[in-house]
Amino acid sequence: MGRHSGRRTKMKNNPRETEATTYSNTIPIDLLFEILLRLPAKSVTRFVSVSKLFAKIIRSQDFIRSFSFRSSKQKQRVLLAFSGVDKEEGRENWFFLSSSLEESSSPVFLSSTACHAPELRYTRPICVHGLISFVYGQEQIISNPTTGKSITLPLVKSRRRVLKRFFGYDPVDDIYKVLCVTEPMFGTGRKLVAASQCQVLSLESSNHQNSWRNFECSIPHRPQSEGICTNGVLYYYAHMGTEIMEPSLVRFDLRSETFDFLTILPVEVQNFLISSNLINYKGNIASATRTSCHSFDLWVLEDFKKKQWLKVNLSIRSGLVDFRGIAHTGEIIYATYDLEDYHLILHDPKTNSRKFVEIDVNSYEFGRLSGVVSLVDYVESIMFS
């Protein structure tokens, strides 16, 4: 009687965990892994609180990697990040929506997050392998739109000035990294100084004690643009040379943590180095420069070692739009500027046809909005579950 009474008391205190433990004792771990892997992301995150076993499986690096890989093989989606500044509270509120580019369906609300912003954000949010990076002054926040969870990275401990931060993902070692480029704080006068010292922070699912590591850059340079990460490599534009005026494309391998530099750039790219928009074009790095309200030149780097560039002309008659990227189908993705009538346009240059992805912002209770960022090639991640 005593044993039976104790068992009933345990179920009364936490019936869900007891029931989950009973099931997990009869179901092999490998099968549980596969069952959880096939669930929607929202359901997976709920199972974390069901039992310790489920939490252990879901938070394992193997499961997180497998879940993101499965998501990357599904229909292409775009992440829409709407922002609104709350000056009284000193924060910027972000609302995340996910929309399919391959089927007609309404965008799905994912989550929201509030970034306390003592300083205004000075970099465009970057989305890499399911996580999005925000930088506010010296503070950097990594957020997961799928789970709604965020972490604040430790401050860079240096007497040097932070020039730029770049966020990337190494698929081989399954690890996120942040590259921080710094310059001397004093003693340079008005003369520009190239950065020769960098710091790297590794962000792993199994390690919550993240810290910065110092290393010397092989060739001093000064970053000029935002970066892009593809296949474990970061790319960004910079100035280098004796007078820090020579335009170059920087290639940083996240796994080996080594730099390469390409100094042969198209003149059009050199003229718009700071505002140039780096994108992934069919597996190659490309740079988009606006030539008119309706047209862009796309400079595609076909071979980094051979220094070969290809020019592609893009044109669309649809008011003032912003070039956002390339869909897996080869369609060109544009976004409008009007928040009240915000939508994406998918233009097929071969057939000159177009599709529209409508986003009715007024149907969501977001409050007053001040901006939106559309991020192509969004995959779901369950980091920070």
N, C-alpha and C positions, 0 to 999 in steps of 0.2 A: 504493500500500500504506500509505504513511504517513497519508493522509487517512482511509482506511477504518479503520485501527487507532485513530486519534484518535476517530472516531465511536463505535466500540464501547466505548472507555474511558468516554466521556461517559454512555452509556446504563447502563453498569455502576454508575457513581457515583450517578446519579439517574434511573432508568428511567421513573418515573412522570411526572416533569416533562417529560422529553424526549418521551414518548408524548403527553402532554397538549398540548405545543406543536405537535406534528405534526398532531394533530386540529384544534387551533384555527386552524392555518394554512389548513385546507380548509373550515372552517365559519365563516360570517359571524358577526361579533360580535353582531349583533342576534338571530340565531338562538340563539347560546350564551346570551345574556341570557334568552331565553324558556324555553330548556331548564332552566336553573338555577332559574328562577322557579317552575317546576312541581315541583321536588323538595321533599321534607320538610325542615324546618329543620335537623335533625341532619345530613342528607346535605350540605346547602349549606355548613354550617360546616366539614365535613371537606374540601370542595373548596378551601378557602382555602389549604391546605398543598400542594395538588397542583401548582399552577403560579402564577407571578406574574400571568399574565393573568386566571386565575380569581379570584385574590385581589383584583385591581384592579376587576373587575366586581362581585364580591360586596360589597366595601367601599365602592362608590360610593353617593352619596346617592340617586341615582335608583333603584338596585336595592333599597336598604334600604326606601325609601318604597313601591315597588311591591310588595315582599314583604309588608309589613304591611297594605297595602290589600287584597291577595288574601286574607290571613288574616281580615280583618274581614268579608269577604263570605261566609265559610264558617259552619258551624253554630256557634252561640254556645257558648262555653266559660267555665268559671270556674277561676280560679287558687287553689289551696289551698296556703297557706304555713304549714308546721308548724315550731315553734321549740322549742329546748331549750337551756338555759343551762348552760355548762360553767364553773363558778366557779373551778376550779383553773387553767384556761387563760385565764380572763378574757375569754371570748368567748361569743357567742350563735350557735348553729348553726341554719341554715334549710334546710328541705327542701321543694322545690317540686313539686307535682303539678298536672296539668291534667285536668279532667273535662268531658265533654260534658253539656249540659243538655237535649239534644234526642234522645238515643239511649241505650239501655241498654248501657253498656260500662264496664269497669273504668278507674279513673283512671290516667293515664300519668305515670310519674316523669320529670321534666324535668332537674333538676339540684339541687345543694346548694351552699351558700356559708357561710362562717364570717365573722362580723363581730366583730372585736376590740372589746370593749365595756368600756373603763375606767369608763364611766358607764352606768347603766341607760337603756334606751330609754324616752323619755317621750312619743313620738308613735306613733300607729298607722301601720304601713306603708301607703304609698299606691302604687297601681299605675296608671300612665298610659301608654296606647299601647304596652304591651308591656314597659315598664321599671318597676321597683319601687324606691321610695325608703325608706331607713332613716335615722333620726337618732339618734345616741348622743351626748348632750351637745352639744359644739360640732362634732362630726364627722358628716358626711352621706355616705352610701354609696348609689350608684345601681347596681342590679344587674339583669342580664338573665337571667331564669329559663330562657329558651329556650337560650341559649348557655352559661350557667353562668359568664359573665364579669362582673366588677364593677369600678367605679372609685370612688375616694374624691375628693370634691370638695375644692378648696382651702379652707382656713379663711377665715372672714369676717374681713377686716382692718378692725377698727373699735374705737374706744374706747367704743362704745355696747354695751348689752346686747341680745343677740338674743332677740326675743320669740317669733317664729314663722317657720317656713319652709314654703313652699307649692310643690308640684311640678306643672308643667303642660306641655301640648304644643300648639303652634300648627300646625294642619294646612295653613294657607296657605303659610307660609314653611318648613314642614317642619323645625321646630326645637323642642327641649325647652328650657324655662326654669325656673329656680328663683327664687322671690321670697322675699327675706329682709326681715322687718320688725324694726326696732331701736328702742330707747329710750335716753335718757340714763342713764349708769351711776351718776352721783353727783349730789348737790345737790337731790334732790327730797323727802327725808325720807320720810314715810309716804304722802304724797299721790301718787295715781296720775297718771301722765303719758302723754299720747297720743303715739304714734309719728308723727313727721313726716318721718323719713328712712328710705329703703328701699335695698336693693341687689338687683341682678338678675344672674344668671349664665346665659349661653346655652350650651347643650350641643348641639353639632353633630357629626354623624358624621365629617365631614372635618376637624374642628379639635380637636386634643387639648390645646391651650393654653387652657384655660378660666379665665376671671378674672371677678371681681365688678365691677359698675359701680354707682356711687352715683346716686341721684336723689331729689328731694324729693316727698313725697306731697302731693297737692292739699288733702286734708282729714285732719288728724291723727286717728288712731284707735288702738284697742288690740284686736288679734285675740283672739277667745274660743273659737273652734272649729277643728277640722281643716277642710281645704278639699276642694273637688272641682273637677275640670277637665272642661269639656264644650265642644266646638266652639271651642276656642282661648280660652276665658274661664275664669278662676279665680273661684270663689265661696267666701266664708267669712263667719261671723258675727263682729261686733266691737262694742265700745262706743265711742262718740264723744261729742262735746259738751263743754261747759265743765267738767263734773265727771266726765267719762269714764264716764257711766252710761247714756247713751242707746243702746238696742239698735239694731243696724242690720245689713243684709246688704250685704257688700262685693262689688263686681263689678270684677275687674281684667282688662282686655283685654291678652292677652299680646303681640299684634302691635304695638299702638300704645303699650303700657305706660301706660295711663291708668286712673284709678279712677272708679267710679260708686258711689253709696250709696243704699240704700233703707231708710228709717227707719220705714216702716209695716209692722210685723210682727204676726202673730196673738199674742194674749196667751199662749197655750199654748207657742208657740215662744220667746217672751221668757223664760218661766219655766224653760226647759230649754236655754238658749242654749249653755252649755259642752258638755253631753252630747248635744245634738241631732245626729242623724246625717243629713248631707246626701247625697242620692242623685240619680241621673238617672232621672226618671220620664217615659218616653215623649217624651224630648227636652226636658223642662222640669226645672228645679231643684225638688227637694222636700225636706222635712224630716220625719223620722219621730220621733214621741214615743210612748213606751210609756204605755199607760193601765191595763194589767193584765198578768198573766203570759201571757195569750193574745191580747191585742189591742194595736193601735197606731193612732194617728191620723197620717195622712199629709197634710201641708200642702203643696200644690202651687202654685208661683208660675207662674200662667198667662201673666202679662204683666208684665215688670219695669217698663216705663215707666208703665203704667196702674195698677201696684201692686195687681194682682188676685190673690187667693189662693183656692184651692179645697180644701175639706176632704174627705178620703176615709177612711172607717173600714175597718180591716182586722182580721180575727179568725180565729184558727185554734185548734182544740182538739188540742194535741199536746205537752203538757208545756211546760216553760220553753224558749223558743226566742229567737233573736236575729234581728231583721229585717235582711236583707242587700241586698235590691234587687229589681229587676223584670226578668224575662226578656223577650226580644223577642216572645214569644208572649203576653205580658200576665200570665203566671203570677207570683205573689209568691214570692220566694225567702227561705226561713228556714234557719237553721243551729242545730243543737243545741249545748249547752255541754259535753257529756260527751266527752272525748277518746277514751275506750275504746269508745264507741259513737257516733262522730261521723258525722253524715250531713246532707245537705241535703234540704229539703222544698220541692217546687214545688206551690203551691196555686193552683188556678184558681178565682177568686171567682165566676165566672159559673156554673160547673157544680158548684162545691163539691167538686171532685175533687182528688186529690193524687198526686204521684209522688215517689219517694224516690231519691236518689243516695247509694248506700252507699259509704263509704270505710273499708276494713279497714286501720287503721293498723298492726295487729300483723303484717301480711304484709310490712311494710317494716322493715328493720333501722335504724331511726332512733335507737334508744336511748331514754333517758328524755326525754319531751316535757313542755313546760310551757304551751304555747298553740298556737292555730291561728287564722289569719285567712283568710277566704274573700273573694275579690275578683272581682266580677262583670265581664263584658265584657272578658275577657282576649283579647288578640290577640298573635300571635307576632311577634317582632322579631329581627333579626340584627345589631343594633347591638353593637359591641365584638367582632365576629368576628375 
